[in-house]
Amino acid sequence: MSQVFKYIETHQSLTRTVVCYLVKGNKVTGGLRKKVSLGLGKNLFSGIGGKVGDIPGLENETYEEALAREVKEEVGVKIKEYKQFGEVIFIFPYKEKWSQTVVAYIVTDWEGELVETESIKPVTYEIDKLPVSQMWDDSKYWVPLMLEGKKLNAKFIYSDDNKTVAEKEIYIL
């Protein structure tokens, strides 16, 4: 049995989160993380998103409601069209508060202009020129697959440096 599955069996309380990339044509927009909770991913390029049901009064929030709220809060636009592309589990055995299960989306249409906020600076790249050296180590494995339109489920366990992937499992659906 893999370390990922052993960890998941013994640690059932993974933080529920959502993430998305905004895509138009051959361009993808994510964000440079400026302000983060728990120090998770500061100064890295990543998708737009955050925790599900973490605000008082929104404890029963759905993944889709959290996605719409987080995108509006982080980059100022209202989602019009999106599609779920999978679920990704991240395990940080040496920083357990960072462990999470993430539902991943691609947003293909939105209203409004992207704006920089206190937590995110929107950044756009050509899809085939993702800045993987400025992203979480796991991103090079699954984000390009998702941007190619492949639905997937993946699991990553990080090493003791909390920066490099120690083990991974990716299933194309």
N, C-alpha and C positions, 0 to 999 in steps of 0.2 A: 504494500500500500504506500502511496506517495506521501511525502510530508504535507502536501496541501490537504489531502483527504483526512489524514490523521489530525491536523490542526482544526479543520472544519468540524470534525466529529466531537472534538473536546472544547471548542470555543464557538458556541452557537450564536453569539451576539455580535455579528458583523454589522457595522454601520451601513445603513441603506442610503445609497446615493444615486444620482443621475449625472450623465455627462453627454454633451452633444458637440458636434462640429457643424458649422453652418457652411453649406456647399452651394455654389452657383457656378455652373460650367466646370472649368478645370481649376477653380479656385476654392480653397478651404480656409475658413476663418475659425480660429480658436482664440486663446487669450494668453497673454503673459501674466502670470499670477503675481500680484503685488501684495495683497493682504490675504493671508490664509489662516484657517483655524488649525491649531496644534502644530504649526510650522510645516504643514504638509504641502510640499511642492512650490514653495516661494521661489520666484524668479525663473520658473520653468514655463515653457509653452505647453499648454494642454487644452483640452476641451473646456467648454463652458458648462458649469453645473454646480452641484452641491448636495447637501443632505436632504433627505426626505423626512418630513414630519418633525423637524427640529425646532419649529417655532410654536410657542404657546398658542393654542387654538387651532393649530394645523396638524395635530398629532395623527389624524387619520388621513392625511394628504396622500393622494395616489402618486405614482411615479410621474405620470403625465402632468398632473397639477404642479408637482415640484419642478419639473422641467420648464414649464411655462413661467413659473415664478422666478426661478433662478436665472433664466435667460433675460427676463425683463430687468431684474435687479443688477445683473452683472454687466450687461452690454446695452440695455435700454431699448430692445426691440421686442415686438409681440410676434410670437410664432404663429404662422398660418398653416404650414405643411411640414410634417415630420414623419419619420419612420423609425421604428425600433430595429436595431441591428444585432442585438445580443446582450449577454450578461457576462461581466468580467468580475472575477473575485481576486482581490489583492490581499495577500497575507504578509504581515510584517511581524514575525515572531519576536523581534527585538525592540519593537515599538508598537505594541498591540493596539493602541488607540488609533493607529493609522489603518488597521485592517478593515476592509469594506467589501460590500458587494455592490456593483455598479451596473445599472441598466444603461446601455449606450444607444444613442440616437444620431441620426443625421437629419438636420433641418434644411429643407430645400426652398422654403419661402417664408418671408417675414415682413412685417410692417415696421417702418421707421428706419432711422439711421443709427448705425452702430456708434456707441459712445464709450469713451473711457470712463470708468468709475473708480471708486476708491480701491476696489479689489482686483479689477481686471483691465488690462489694456488690450483691446481687440487687435489681432494681427492676422493678416491674410497672406497666404502662400499659394503657389501653384501646387496642386495635389502631389505631383511627382517630385516636389522639392521640399517636403516636410523637413523641418529643422530637428531631426531625430537626436542630434547631439545636445539639443537644448530642451529635450523632453525626458519624461520618466523612461527608464531603461526598457520597461515592458512595451512602451508605445511603438517601438520599431517592429514588433512582432504582430500586433493586432490592428493598430489604427490603419495602416495601408490596406489591409484586407477589407476592413469595413468600408473604407473610401472607394474600394473597387466594387462595392455593392454586395459583398459576401456577408451573410448572417453567420454569427459565430457565438460560441461560448468558450470562455478561456479562464484559466486559473494561473496565478503567478504567486510564487513565494519568494520573498526578498532575503538576501543574505544579511549578515550581521552589520554591514555598513549602511543598511537601509537605502541603498542607491542602486544596487545591481541585482538582477534576477538570478536566483539560485536554482529555481526549478520552474518549468512552465508546461502547461497543457493547453492546446488550442484545438477546438473541434469546429470545423466548418459545417454548418447545418444545411 
